[in-house]
Amino acid sequence: MASATTTLRDGLPDRYLTPADIAELFDVPLETVYVWRKKRTGPPGFRVGKHLRYDPAAVHAWTTERMAANDAA
């Protein structure tokens, strides 16, 4: 059985991430995460009832896309 501290490759936890996790991961204020969500510029998230969650694999894919876009610019 996996614990909450088990991590996937690339250092992301093996659980769905919260907005606070995203803010900590990217070292940005929590409000920035919500602005990214509103503007649809951040990693894709989904709702579970009233709670916002992020799939670690989708966050990794978004990060990879952003890095590739920066390298191309």
Steps between C-alpha positions, in 0.01 A plus 500: 500500500641841401535772760425869450872563475559251216621686195480443130792563272600866476434550873123548479285327765298190411169672582291779354643842579321790668533866400728545802722219368523674162587832666773330704631304202546813286580732794219741415222646715181294523310786336721458191382140465137617502578773244664240275185288534271793418707604197557134397875554483609261775502124533164336432297432812166340574235522767401230745190653648613840621867401514752582226756230423784449253626174348880481555549357149309795347706746708821336376376515138407869539842576647673318214294696244586830670871418504489401131320825414766700688780314323339570162461872573 
